[in-house]
Amino acid sequence: MINSFIVNGLTQAECESETMLQVLASRHPLTDKRKRIAGSDTTATALRTTMFHIISQPHVYHALRVEIDAASNRNQLTSPIASDVEARKLPYLQSCIKEGLRICPPGTGLFDKIAPAEGDSYRGQRFPGNTRIGMANWAMQRSQEIYGADANYFRPERWSESSGEQKQRMESTLELVFSAGRFTCVGRNIALLELNKAILEAGCPERDI
């Protein structure tokens, strides 16, 4: 298992995190069953919706194929299966994945947290202790203030067109798809690895979408 993680480009920290998850999974089948279902369902949702938007827009599909074909012709993709590290070096592929996660977040719950007993405040709003505070991820990821006037549309180019503070704001907002801090999705790295490899392979010359 660890060798597979290393071969596919995970860092030491990522290997440690994912290995612990898998070990705990084998020891706690009932608890982990729920975790595995959640991880597989959300990743599958992200994969389906991202692929749907790619093949629904010919110019997006064409741009992705051009990038993948060029990398393949330069022998920058391992055969028969490209690695996660190689996939991360394809900017348009990464833009497509980010845009897919943004336009249709696989987890649409409120991800509510509980304010500490002494209460808390955010942007001038005071919350009493033990108040449940949720976030509407779907609305957050379609914010025109953050992503522009066309936030309701799948447009991967927005990620290459933005820069500086604006891009940093977009990136940090997108990360909320996986929650944040100690609540960050433990399967985040594996999910991104799967998206990278699956979408890249589907777009390879010998595997036409």
Backbone as a chain_set.jsonl record, in Angstrom:
{"seq": "MINSFIVNGLTQAECESETMLQVLASRHPLTDKRKRIAGSDTTATALRTTMFHIISQPHVYHALRVEIDAASNRNQLTSPIASDVEARKLPYLQSCIKEGLRICPPGTGLFDKIAPAEGDSYRGQRFPGNTRIGMANWAMQRSQEIYGADANYFRPERWSESSGEQKQRMESTLELVFSAGRFTCVGRNIALLELNKAILEAGCPERDI", "coords": {"N": [[0.821, -1.196, 0.0], [1.858, 1.286, 0.898], [3.966, 1.523, -0.885], [2.536, 1.806, -3.254], [1.373, 4.318, -2.823], [3.694, 5.908, -2.8], [4.722, 5.468, -5.392], [2.739, 6.71, -6.823], [3.144, 9.332, -6.274], [2.671, 10.576, -3.765], [3.564, 12.601, -0.954], [5.778, 12.217, 1.933], [4.39, 13.032, 4.23], [1.745, 12.901, 3.299], [1.569, 10.178, 2.753], [1.802, 9.109, 5.338], [-0.524, 10.094, 6.52], [-2.592, 8.965, 4.907], [-2.027, 6.245, 5.161], [-2.492, 5.732, 7.874], [-5.216, 6.179, 7.902], [-6.116, 4.014, 6.334], [-5.269, 1.835, 7.878], [-6.731, 2.172, 10.248], [-9.165, 1.794, 9.117], [-9.267, -0.933, 8.56], [-9.409, -1.967, 11.082], [-11.678, -1.041, 12.288], [-14.383, -1.822, 11.125], [-17.189, -1.166, 11.088], [-17.405, 1.548, 11.778], [-15.658, 2.586, 9.85], [-16.902, 1.821, 7.527], [-18.858, 3.673, 7.008], [-17.242, 5.86, 6.52], [-15.867, 5.074, 4.226], [-17.925, 4.824, 2.378], [-18.778, 7.462, 2.246], [-16.452, 8.735, 1.222], [-16.083, 7.418, -1.271], [-18.472, 7.936, -2.621], [-18.573, 10.779, -2.754], [-16.246, 11.371, -4.208], [-16.813, 10.022, -6.582], [-19.017, 11.488, -7.391], [-17.85, 14.004, -7.85], [-16.134, 13.291, -9.957], [-17.933, 12.444, -11.959], [-19.506, 14.78, -12.423], [-17.554, 16.636, -13.185], [-16.479, 15.46, -15.516], [-18.808, 15.45, -17.048], [-19.239, 18.225, -17.497], [-16.935, 18.824, -18.916], [-17.135, 17.295, -21.329], [-19.429, 18.378, -22.285], [-18.871, 20.828, -23.244], [-17.421, 21.663, -26.056], [-15.119, 23.303, -26.598], [-13.741, 23.275, -24.21], [-13.189, 20.556, -23.87], [-11.593, 20.193, -26.146], [-9.387, 21.887, -25.595], [-8.354, 20.611, -23.341], [-7.659, 18.105, -24.415], [-5.683, 18.891, -26.229], [-3.687, 19.786, -24.47], [-3.093, 17.417, -23.032], [-2.354, 15.683, -25.137], [-0.082, 17.031, -26.082], [1.655, 16.83, -23.885], [1.92, 14.075, -23.802], [3.153, 13.565, -26.257], [5.584, 14.718, -25.757], [6.689, 12.901, -24.151], [6.099, 13.117, -21.436], [4.319, 11.838, -19.896], [3.809, 8.971, -18.06], [3.68, 5.629, -19.259], [1.757, 2.633, -18.988], [-0.05, 4.083, -17.47], [-0.398, 7.321, -16.362], [1.268, 9.236, -13.79], [0.27, 10.698, -10.616], [1.795, 12.914, -9.969], [2.66, 13.75, -12.499], [0.221, 14.464, -13.605], [-0.465, 16.659, -12.071], [1.11, 18.603, -13.13], [-0.091, 19.572, -15.358], [-1.588, 22.343, -16.307], [-4.159, 23.099, -17.405], [-5.716, 20.851, -17.016], [-5.714, 20.789, -14.227], [-7.141, 23.131, -13.789], [-9.623, 22.409, -14.815], [-10.391, 20.417, -13.009], [-10.507, 21.855, -10.599], [-12.53, 23.642, -11.264], [-14.618, 21.882, -11.667], [-15.019, 20.851, -9.078], [-15.776, 23.195, -7.888], [-18.126, 24.115, -9.256], [-19.944, 22.164, -8.733], [-20.045, 21.179, -5.804], [-19.191, 18.197, -4.149], [-19.982, 17.595, -1.564], [-22.737, 18.747, -0.002], [-23.803, 19.497, 2.391], [-24.318, 21.439, 5.453], [-22.041, 21.454, 6.972], [-21.807, 22.039, 9.711], [-20.521, 23.634, 12.656], [-19.821, 23.953, 16.182], [-20.056, 26.732, 18.232], [-17.659, 27.847, 20.681], [-18.027, 27.457, 24.296], [-17.84, 29.964, 25.494], [-18.717, 31.582, 23.512], [-18.458, 33.265, 20.281], [-17.239, 35.39, 17.593], [-17.769, 36.764, 14.308], [-16.888, 38.772, 11.69], [-18.071, 40.954, 12.986], [-20.457, 39.887, 13.86], [-21.987, 38.461, 16.603], [-21.938, 35.306, 18.194], [-23.696, 33.269, 20.391], [-22.538, 31.016, 22.999], [-22.118, 27.529, 22.193], [-23.639, 27.606, 19.891], [-24.814, 26.36, 16.832], [-23.161, 26.628, 13.794], [-23.368, 26.93, 10.402], [-22.328, 26.404, 6.928], [-23.142, 27.259, 3.668], [-22.086, 25.518, 1.189], [-22.57, 25.236, -1.559], [-23.631, 27.729, -2.315], [-21.509, 29.348, -1.542], [-19.452, 28.548, -3.314], [-20.368, 29.565, -5.658], [-20.22, 32.233, -5.561], [-20.388, 35.439, -6.81], [-18.894, 37.566, -6.045], [-16.495, 36.475, -5.362], [-15.757, 34.71, -7.478], [-16.435, 35.987, -9.831], [-18.65, 37.534, -12.309], [-19.672, 35.511, -13.891], [-19.992, 33.272, -12.323], [-21.8, 31.188, -12.115], [-21.33, 29.537, -14.182], [-19.533, 26.887, -15.799], [-16.274, 27.349, -16.253], [-13.18, 26.788, -16.869], [-11.036, 28.461, -17.489], [-11.019, 30.632, -15.78], [-9.312, 30.154, -13.687], [-6.722, 30.361, -14.644], [-6.699, 32.913, -15.538], [-6.917, 34.549, -13.333], [-5.024, 36.14, -10.694], [-2.55, 36.874, -8.136], [-3.898, 38.377, -5.21], [-6.594, 37.925, -5.761], [-6.635, 35.351, -6.957], [-5.612, 33.846, -4.849], [-7.665, 34.15, -3.031], [-9.722, 32.815, -4.361], [-8.646, 30.22, -4.439], [-8.441, 29.571, -1.69], [-11.114, 29.66, -0.961], [-12.166, 27.6, -2.506], [-10.956, 25.448, -1.257], [-12.588, 25.009, 0.888], [-14.393, 23.162, 0.121], [-13.425, 20.786, 1.002], [-13.67, 21.141, 3.673], [-12.014, 22.537, 6.602], [-9.001, 23.187, 8.566], [-8.777, 21.226, 11.547], [-10.891, 19.769, 10.793], [-10.635, 19.059, 8.209], [-11.172, 17.077, 5.319], [-10.175, 13.748, 5.567], [-9.638, 12.148, 3.433], [-8.868, 13.756, 1.375], [-6.439, 14.001, -0.184], [-6.25, 11.521, -1.501], [-8.626, 11.597, -2.943], [-8.157, 13.737, -4.735], [-5.988, 12.672, -6.097], [-7.228, 10.523, -7.401], [-9.049, 11.892, -9.053], [-7.264, 13.352, -10.654], [-5.824, 11.289, -12.033], [-7.865, 9.743, -13.238], [-9.306, 11.532, -14.926], [-7.256, 12.468, -16.555], [-6.404, 10.079, -17.844], [-8.748, 9.424, -19.201], [-8.724, 11.352, -21.076], [-6.542, 10.785, -22.642], [-4.779, 10.174, -25.767], [-5.094, 7.48, -26.704], [-7.285, 6.73, -25.324], [-9.997, 7.792, -25.889], [-12.45, 10.124, -24.833]], "CA": [[0.0, 0.0, 0.0], [2.724, 2.462, 0.977], [4.693, 1.598, -2.155], [1.6, 2.35, -4.24], [1.267, 5.749, -2.563], [4.952, 6.539, -3.214], [4.788, 5.399, -6.85], [1.769, 7.649, -7.371], [3.553, 10.708, -6.055], [2.338, 11.171, -2.48], [4.692, 12.981, -0.113], [5.865, 11.424, 3.157], [3.291, 13.427, 5.121], [0.503, 12.377, 2.73], [1.604, 8.718, 2.953], [1.53, 8.839, 6.75], [-1.939, 10.378, 6.767], [-3.463, 8.004, 4.226], [-1.78, 4.907, 5.704], [-3.213, 5.648, 9.139], [-6.64, 6.052, 7.575], [-6.379, 2.662, 5.865], [-5.08, 0.915, 9.004], [-7.91, 2.322, 11.102], [-10.308, 1.254, 8.387], [-9.298, -2.388, 8.674], [-9.635, -2.358, 12.468], [-12.999, -0.589, 12.712], [-15.189, -1.969, 9.911], [-18.489, -0.504, 11.126], [-17.174, 2.996, 11.695], [-15.018, 2.942, 8.582], [-17.82, 1.591, 6.414], [-19.499, 4.953, 6.716], [-16.229, 6.738, 5.946], [-15.548, 4.647, 2.868], [-19.059, 5.169, 1.526], [-18.752, 8.911, 2.033], [-15.351, 9.079, 0.333], [-16.283, 6.912, -2.633], [-19.612, 8.624, -3.223], [-18.247, 12.166, -3.065], [-15.264, 11.384, -5.301], [-17.524, 9.618, -7.795], [-19.846, 12.628, -7.786], [-16.943, 15.005, -8.424], [-15.651, 12.779, -11.234], [-19.033, 12.453, -12.935], [-19.913, 16.145, -12.786], [-16.459, 17.287, -13.914], [-16.459, 14.87, -16.853], [-20.004, 15.918, -17.747], [-19.03, 19.601, -17.963], [-15.868, 18.83, -19.926], [-17.606, 16.793, -22.629], [-20.577, 19.177, -22.719], [-18.37, 22.064, -23.846], [-16.38, 21.249, -27.012], [-13.865, 24.06, -26.517], [-13.039, 22.806, -23.009], [-12.686, 19.225, -24.203], [-10.503, 20.344, -27.121], [-8.225, 22.461, -24.913], [-7.799, 19.573, -22.478], [-7.009, 17.109, -25.275], [-4.456, 19.495, -26.765], [-2.682, 19.785, -23.406], [-2.7, 16.037, -22.746], [-1.641, 15.178, -26.31], [1.237, 17.662, -26.124], [2.469, 16.224, -22.828], [2.19, 12.692, -24.222], [4.118, 13.621, -27.364], [6.876, 15.099, -25.186], [7.05, 11.811, -23.237], [5.972, 13.605, -20.065], [3.309, 11.023, -19.223], [4.203, 7.575, -17.927], [2.804, 4.663, -19.92], [0.447, 2.922, -19.575], [-0.848, 4.957, -16.612], [0.357, 8.485, -15.905], [1.296, 9.384, -12.332], [-0.389, 11.875, -10.05], [2.752, 14.029, -10.088], [2.614, 14.218, -13.89], [-1.075, 15.108, -13.817], [-0.465, 17.961, -11.393], [1.889, 19.561, -13.934], [-0.902, 19.996, -16.499], [-2.387, 23.444, -15.75], [-5.568, 23.142, -17.804], [-6.351, 19.737, -16.317], [-5.95, 21.237, -12.854], [-8.223, 24.13, -13.834], [-10.878, 21.675, -15.025], [-10.728, 19.733, -11.76], [-10.921, 22.887, -9.647], [-13.82, 24.187, -11.692], [-15.611, 20.841, -11.427], [-15.3, 20.843, -7.643], [-16.435, 24.453, -7.539], [-19.458, 24.273, -9.84], [-20.837, 21.174, -8.119], [-19.374, 20.591, -4.644], [-19.745, 16.867, -3.877], [-20.601, 17.592, -0.24], [-23.579, 19.954, 0.006], [-24.347, 19.751, 3.717], [-23.942, 22.724, 6.044], [-20.756, 21.319, 7.669], [-21.95, 22.907, 10.879], [-19.625, 23.535, 13.803], [-20.434, 24.513, 17.384], [-19.276, 27.808, 18.838], [-17.194, 27.491, 22.029], [-18.951, 27.794, 25.387], [-17.795, 31.402, 25.766], [-19.217, 32.315, 22.352], [-17.455, 33.681, 19.3], [-17.743, 36.428, 16.689], [-17.239, 36.74, 12.947], [-17.265, 39.975, 10.956], [-18.951, 41.798, 13.787], [-21.64, 39.149, 14.304], [-21.701, 37.703, 17.816], [-22.645, 34.041, 18.313], [-23.689, 32.748, 21.768], [-21.88, 29.735, 23.175], [-22.783, 26.297, 21.763], [-24.474, 27.838, 18.709], [-24.403, 25.637, 15.618], [-22.916, 27.559, 12.686], [-23.17, 26.174, 9.171], [-21.878, 27.104, 5.722], [-23.766, 26.75, 2.445], [-20.967, 25.373, 0.257], [-23.024, 25.457, -2.931], [-23.711, 29.182, -2.504], [-20.16, 29.89, -1.398], [-18.672, 28.263, -4.511], [-20.927, 30.3, -6.797], [-20.209, 33.645, -5.192], [-19.888, 36.325, -7.868], [-17.891, 38.429, -5.431], [-15.214, 35.754, -5.334], [-15.413, 34.057, -8.747], [-16.776, 36.797, -10.991], [-20.053, 37.62, -12.715], [-20.088, 34.262, -14.543], [-19.724, 32.213, -11.347], [-22.74, 30.076, -12.28], [-20.962, 28.786, -15.38], [-18.296, 26.104, -15.774], [-15.289, 27.997, -17.124], [-11.858, 26.519, -16.284], [-10.081, 29.537, -17.765], [-10.991, 31.627, -14.706], [-8.208, 29.856, -12.779], [-5.472, 30.848, -15.243], [-6.828, 34.358, -15.748], [-6.797, 35.255, -12.051], [-3.668, 36.189, -10.15], [-2.38, 37.625, -6.907], [-4.844, 38.238, -4.101], [-7.841, 37.345, -6.248], [-6.464, 33.911, -7.12], [-5.461, 33.275, -3.516], [-9.002, 34.107, -2.442], [-10.443, 31.733, -5.036], [-8.068, 28.943, -4.002], [-8.791, 29.305, -0.292], [-12.551, 29.392, -0.911], [-12.369, 26.265, -3.064], [-10.503, 24.459, -0.272], [-13.676, 24.755, 1.827], [-15.088, 21.958, -0.35], [-12.907, 19.709, 1.844], [-13.699, 21.689, 5.018], [-10.756, 23.216, 6.914], [-8.423, 22.952, 9.883], [-8.807, 19.845, 12.036], [-12.045, 19.104, 10.2], [-10.353, 18.795, 6.799], [-11.453, 15.716, 4.865], [-8.972, 12.925, 5.643], [-9.415, 11.515, 2.146], [-8.662, 14.801, 0.366], [-5.32, 13.73, -1.094], [-6.6, 10.384, -2.339], [-9.674, 12.043, -3.861], [-7.53, 14.529, -5.796], [-5.194, 11.734, -6.891], [-8.153, 9.776, -8.261], [-9.553, 12.814, -10.071], [-6.15, 13.627, -11.569], [-5.486, 10.143, -12.877], [-9.021, 9.293, -14.021], [-9.633, 12.483, -15.996], [-6.134, 12.473, -17.499], [-6.439, 8.867, -18.659], [-9.913, 9.49, -20.086], [-8.43, 12.282, -22.161], [-5.344, 10.381, -23.384], [-5.039, 9.88, -27.177], [-5.546, 6.107, -26.943], [-8.486, 6.498, -24.537], [-10.857, 8.93, -26.212], [-13.606, 10.267, -23.962]], "C": [[0.866, 1.261, 0.0], [3.494, 2.637, -0.325], [3.808, 2.188, -3.252], [1.455, 3.853, -4.071], [2.51, 6.476, -3.078], [5.05, 6.594, -4.736], [3.875, 6.44, -7.479], [1.999, 9.087, -6.922], [3.184, 11.346, -4.734], [3.601, 11.502, -1.691], [4.713, 12.104, 1.139], [4.704, 11.745, 4.082], [1.963, 12.866, 4.627], [0.425, 10.86, 2.916], [1.244, 8.365, 4.391], [0.052, 9.018, 7.062], [-2.838, 9.31, 6.172], [-3.261, 6.581, 4.761], [-2.523, 4.715, 7.011], [-4.703, 5.475, 8.887], [-6.969, 4.621, 7.172], [-6.248, 1.635, 6.983], [-6.286, 0.963, 9.933], [-9.13, 1.707, 10.435], [-10.408, -0.251, 8.589], [-9.631, -2.844, 10.09], [-11.038, -1.986, 12.957], [-13.956, -0.627, 11.529], [-16.512, -1.227, 9.945], [-18.341, 1.004, 10.985], [-16.633, 3.365, 10.331], [-15.933, 2.705, 7.393], [-18.482, 2.888, 6.016], [-18.505, 5.906, 6.055], [-15.959, 6.378, 4.487], [-16.672, 5.004, 1.909], [-19.038, 6.647, 1.208], [-17.671, 9.28, 1.037], [-15.578, 8.636, -1.087], [-17.415, 7.654, -3.335], [-19.262, 10.048, -3.631], [-17.239, 12.267, -4.208], [-15.922, 11.013, -6.622], [-18.395, 10.759, -8.309], [-18.991, 13.697, -8.461], [-16.453, 14.573, -9.803], [-16.736, 12.861, -12.304], [-19.372, 13.872, -13.382], [-18.819, 16.871, -13.569], [-16.381, 16.768, -15.347], [-17.651, 15.355, -17.679], [-19.78, 17.317, -18.314], [-17.939, 19.678, -19.027], [-16.409, 18.41, -21.291], [-18.809, 17.567, -23.146], [-20.152, 20.469, -23.398], [-17.192, 21.722, -24.76], [-15.065, 22.0, -26.873], [-13.056, 23.652, -25.289], [-12.409, 21.444, -23.277], [-11.484, 19.325, -25.144], [-9.241, 20.87, -26.44], [-7.557, 21.425, -24.003], [-7.065, 18.515, -23.29], [-5.703, 17.639, -25.849], [-3.347, 19.449, -25.718], [-2.17, 18.37, -23.127], [-1.905, 15.438, -23.905], [-0.218, 15.734, -26.373], [2.165, 17.048, -25.091], [2.847, 14.789, -23.19], [3.252, 12.66, -25.312], [5.517, 13.999, -26.879], [7.387, 14.045, -24.191], [7.046, 12.253, -21.777], [4.923, 12.838, -19.271], [3.757, 9.565, -19.225], [3.188, 6.669, -18.61], [2.871, 3.336, -19.167], [-0.413, 3.866, -18.742], [0.022, 6.097, -16.103], [0.268, 8.613, -14.382], [0.559, 10.643, -11.895], [0.503, 13.103, -10.174], [2.717, 14.613, -11.495], [1.312, 14.956, -14.167], [-1.109, 16.502, -13.203], [0.283, 19.031, -12.189], [1.138, 20.054, -15.167], [-1.877, 21.075, -16.031], [-3.856, 23.442, -16.155], [-6.346, 21.999, -17.165], [-6.677, 20.148, -14.886], [-7.071, 22.268, -12.792], [-9.575, 23.455, -13.996], [-11.331, 20.999, -13.733], [-11.207, 20.74, -10.715], [-12.31, 23.415, -9.987], [-14.933, 23.169, -11.482], [-16.006, 20.771, -9.966], [-16.068, 22.087, -7.226], [-17.883, 24.496, -8.012], [-20.456, 23.298, -9.235], [-20.128, 20.497, -6.949], [-19.99, 19.243, -4.28], [-20.387, 16.743, -2.502], [-21.417, 18.861, -0.07], [-24.225, 20.226, 1.36], [-23.847, 21.075, 4.274], [-22.595, 22.669, 6.772], [-20.753, 22.15, 8.953], [-20.945, 22.588, 11.975], [-20.322, 24.212, 14.987], [-19.516, 25.563, 17.991], [-18.838, 27.4, 20.236], [-18.146, 28.006, 23.102], [-18.993, 29.288, 25.669], [-18.32, 32.253, 24.605], [-18.096, 32.71, 21.413], [-18.067, 34.759, 18.42], [-17.069, 36.318, 15.341], [-17.789, 37.938, 12.192], [-18.306, 40.812, 11.701], [-20.206, 41.118, 14.302], [-21.271, 38.276, 15.502], [-22.569, 36.453, 17.882], [-22.558, 33.542, 19.755], [-22.982, 31.394, 21.822], [-22.756, 28.567, 22.762], [-23.765, 26.495, 20.594], [-23.935, 27.035, 17.528], [-24.309, 26.63, 14.464], [-22.596, 26.748, 11.441], [-22.746, 27.041, 7.998], [-22.534, 26.457, 4.507], [-22.697, 26.681, 1.358], [-21.372, 25.67, -1.18], [-23.065, 26.954, -3.244], [-22.329, 29.815, -2.456], [-19.355, 29.72, -2.686], [-19.221, 28.936, -5.765], [-21.01, 31.799, -6.515], [-19.615, 34.5, -6.313], [-18.83, 37.276, -7.335], [-16.517, 37.789, -5.483], [-14.797, 35.276, -6.718], [-15.782, 34.85, -9.997], [-18.241, 36.687, -11.374], [-20.574, 36.332, -13.345], [-19.886, 33.056, -13.624], [-20.651, 31.014, -11.495], [-22.403, 29.196, -13.477], [-19.635, 28.06, -15.191], [-17.324, 26.711, -16.767], [-13.897, 27.845, -16.502], [-10.866, 27.665, -16.443], [-9.988, 30.56, -16.633], [-9.776, 31.409, -13.783], [-6.861, 30.319, -13.329], [-5.508, 32.361, -15.45], [-6.631, 35.15, -14.463], [-5.347, 35.218, -11.566], [-3.678, 36.938, -8.826], [-3.412, 37.326, -5.839], [-6.148, 37.589, -4.536], [-7.735, 35.824, -6.385], [-6.33, 33.218, -5.769], [-6.82, 33.149, -2.829], [-9.835, 32.983, -3.055], [-9.959, 30.371, -4.542], [-8.506, 28.593, -2.576], [-10.275, 29.016, -0.139], [-12.851, 27.999, -1.435], [-11.989, 25.181, -2.061], [-11.606, 24.121, 0.732], [-14.536, 23.576, 1.379], [-14.681, 20.763, 0.514], [-12.938, 20.083, 3.323], [-12.327, 22.301, 5.321], [-10.281, 22.868, 8.32], [-8.459, 21.49, 10.284], [-9.992, 19.068, 11.487], [-11.832, 18.78, 8.718], [-10.575, 17.327, 6.463], [-10.17, 14.884, 4.858], [-8.66, 12.247, 4.311], [-9.136, 12.495, 1.019], [-7.595, 14.432, -0.653], [-5.616, 12.567, -2.04], [-7.664, 10.782, -3.362], [-9.079, 12.821, -5.031], [-6.671, 13.643, -6.697], [-6.094, 10.995, -7.881], [-8.705, 10.657, -9.383], [-8.478, 13.102, -11.115], [-5.947, 12.487, -12.558], [-6.65, 9.733, -13.775], [-9.309, 10.224, -15.19], [-8.506, 12.549, -17.018], [-6.204, 11.259, -18.416], [-7.612, 8.882, -19.631], [-9.644, 10.402, -21.273], [-7.2, 11.928, -22.958], [-5.706, 10.006, -24.821], [-5.611, 8.492, -27.419], [-6.791, 5.765, -26.121], [-9.427, 7.674, -24.736], [-12.088, 8.94, -25.305], [-14.892, 9.92, -24.724]], "O": [[0.645, 2.181, -0.787], [3.659, 3.755, -0.812], [4.273, 2.972, -4.079], [1.419, 4.588, -5.058], [2.404, 7.526, -3.712], [5.413, 7.623, -5.307], [4.186, 6.992, -8.535], [1.16, 9.959, -7.154], [3.36, 12.554, -4.576], [4.588, 10.769, -1.753], [3.779, 11.339, 1.38], [4.097, 10.842, 4.657], [1.144, 12.408, 5.424], [-0.643, 10.318, 3.2], [0.476, 7.435, 4.636], [-0.552, 8.211, 7.769], [-3.738, 8.804, 6.842], [-4.21, 5.799, 4.811], [-3.118, 3.662, 7.241], [-5.371, 4.711, 9.583], [-7.979, 4.068, 7.609], [-7.016, 0.675, 7.039], [-6.8, -0.074, 10.354], [-10.015, 1.17, 11.102], [-11.502, -0.787, 8.767], [-10.082, -3.972, 10.288], [-11.527, -2.556, 13.933], [-14.306, 0.419, 10.983], [-16.932, -0.697, 8.916], [-19.034, 1.651, 10.2], [-17.083, 4.333, 9.719], [-15.754, 3.33, 6.347], [-18.65, 3.173, 4.83], [-18.863, 6.663, 5.153], [-15.839, 7.251, 3.628], [-16.43, 5.429, 0.78], [-19.249, 7.053, 0.065], [-17.92, 10.046, 0.106], [-15.3, 9.387, -2.022], [-17.314, 7.961, -4.523], [-19.613, 10.483, -4.729], [-17.355, 13.137, -5.071], [-15.631, 11.611, -7.658], [-18.499, 10.972, -9.517], [-19.358, 14.229, -9.508], [-16.365, 15.394, -10.716], [-16.478, 13.3, -13.425], [-19.509, 14.135, -14.577], [-19.109, 17.626, -14.497], [-16.232, 17.551, -16.285], [-17.515, 15.636, -18.87], [-20.092, 17.573, -19.477], [-18.013, 20.505, -19.936], [-16.172, 19.087, -22.292], [-19.175, 17.435, -24.314], [-20.96, 21.131, -24.049], [-16.079, 21.513, -24.277], [-13.999, 21.401, -27.014], [-11.825, 23.679, -25.319], [-11.245, 21.209, -22.952], [-10.484, 18.63, -24.963], [-8.147, 20.358, -26.68], [-6.33, 21.376, -23.911], [-5.98, 18.075, -22.908], [-4.722, 16.901, -25.942], [-2.205, 19.115, -26.033], [-0.965, 18.152, -23.002], [-0.898, 14.765, -23.685], [0.73, 15.01, -26.677], [3.33, 16.776, -25.381], [3.962, 14.345, -22.915], [4.148, 11.816, -25.287], [6.514, 13.647, -27.509], [8.373, 14.262, -23.487], [7.882, 11.82, -20.984], [4.668, 13.15, -18.108], [4.047, 9.0, -20.279], [1.983, 6.913, -18.547], [3.957, 2.945, -18.739], [-1.402, 4.398, -19.244], [1.06, 5.863, -15.484], [-0.694, 8.152, -13.767], [0.267, 11.527, -12.7], [0.023, 14.202, -10.451], [2.741, 15.832, -11.664], [1.301, 15.958, -14.882], [-1.716, 17.417, -13.76], [0.108, 20.225, -11.947], [1.664, 20.859, -15.935], [-2.895, 20.753, -15.417], [-4.719, 23.752, -15.333], [-7.513, 22.166, -16.812], [-7.774, 19.89, -14.391], [-7.86, 22.275, -11.848], [-10.56, 23.874, -13.389], [-12.517, 21.008, -13.405], [-12.199, 20.501, -10.027], [-13.151, 23.609, -9.109], [-16.061, 23.538, -11.155], [-17.187, 20.646, -9.643], [-16.904, 22.04, -6.324], [-18.773, 24.873, -7.249], [-21.659, 23.558, -9.22], [-19.659, 19.367, -7.082], [-21.207, 19.157, -4.117], [-21.242, 15.883, -2.293], [-20.847, 19.95, -0.001], [-25.098, 21.087, 1.469], [-23.042, 21.755, 3.638], [-22.057, 23.71, 7.151], [-19.798, 22.874, 9.232], [-20.572, 21.435, 12.191], [-21.291, 24.95, 14.81], [-18.337, 25.304, 18.233], [-19.565, 26.679, 20.919], [-18.971, 28.883, 22.845], [-20.036, 29.827, 26.037], [-18.365, 33.479, 24.694], [-16.92, 32.51, 21.717], [-19.269, 35.015, 18.488], [-15.94, 35.84, 15.235], [-19.002, 38.104, 12.069], [-19.275, 41.303, 11.122], [-20.944, 41.7, 15.096], [-20.356, 37.456, 15.425], [-23.778, 36.514, 17.658], [-21.458, 33.406, 20.29], [-22.848, 30.715, 20.805], [-23.972, 28.592, 22.948], [-24.619, 25.643, 20.347], [-22.733, 27.039, 17.264], [-25.251, 27.375, 14.191], [-21.648, 25.963, 11.436], [-22.801, 28.269, 8.071], [-22.481, 25.238, 4.344], [-22.434, 27.676, 0.681], [-20.612, 26.281, -1.931], [-22.598, 27.393, -4.295], [-22.02, 30.713, -3.24], [-18.654, 30.641, -3.104], [-18.594, 28.878, -6.823], [-21.772, 32.527, -7.151], [-18.468, 34.298, -6.712], [-17.969, 37.74, -8.083], [-15.504, 38.472, -5.631], [-13.635, 35.411, -7.102], [-15.471, 34.425, -11.109], [-18.978, 35.859, -10.838], [-21.779, 36.082, -13.337], [-19.636, 31.948, -14.097], [-20.312, 29.922, -11.039], [-23.106, 28.224, -13.757], [-18.732, 28.553, -14.514], [-17.518, 26.607, -17.978], [-13.483, 28.681, -15.699], [-9.958, 27.821, -15.626], [-8.993, 31.279, -16.53], [-9.275, 32.355, -13.175], [-5.956, 30.636, -12.557], [-4.463, 33.008, -15.528], [-6.219, 36.309, -14.509], [-4.557, 34.369, -11.981], [-4.675, 37.553, -8.447], [-3.758, 36.17, -5.594], [-6.742, 36.805, -3.795], [-8.639, 35.096, -5.977], [-6.87, 32.131, -5.568], [-7.09, 32.168, -2.135], [-10.564, 32.285, -2.35], [-10.762, 29.481, -4.262], [-8.894, 27.458, -2.297], [-10.665, 28.217, 0.712], [-13.691, 27.291, -0.879], [-12.616, 24.123, -2.015], [-11.566, 23.063, 1.36], [-15.321, 23.047, 2.166], [-15.472, 19.846, 0.735], [-12.303, 19.418, 4.142], [-11.554, 22.557, 4.398], [-11.029, 22.339, 9.144], [-8.201, 20.61, 9.462], [-10.095, 17.857, 11.686], [-12.741, 18.285, 8.052], [-10.207, 16.442, 7.235], [-9.188, 15.264, 4.219], [-7.528, 11.817, 4.089], [-9.161, 12.123, -0.154], [-7.824, 14.54, -1.857], [-5.28, 12.614, -3.224], [-7.61, 10.353, -4.514], [-9.448, 12.595, -6.184], [-6.629, 13.839, -7.912], [-5.757, 10.86, -9.057], [-8.814, 10.217, -10.527], [-8.751, 13.095, -12.315], [-5.905, 12.7, -13.77], [-6.446, 9.41, -14.945], [-9.53, 9.769, -16.312], [-8.762, 12.673, -18.215], [-6.079, 11.394, -19.634], [-7.488, 8.408, -20.761], [-10.248, 10.255, -22.336], [-6.825, 12.67, -23.865], [-6.827, 9.564, -25.073], [-6.512, 8.329, -28.242], [-7.3, 4.647, -26.203], [-9.622, 8.47, -23.818], [-12.689, 7.898, -25.043], [-15.982, 9.98, -24.155]]}, "num_chains": 1, "name": "protein.A"}
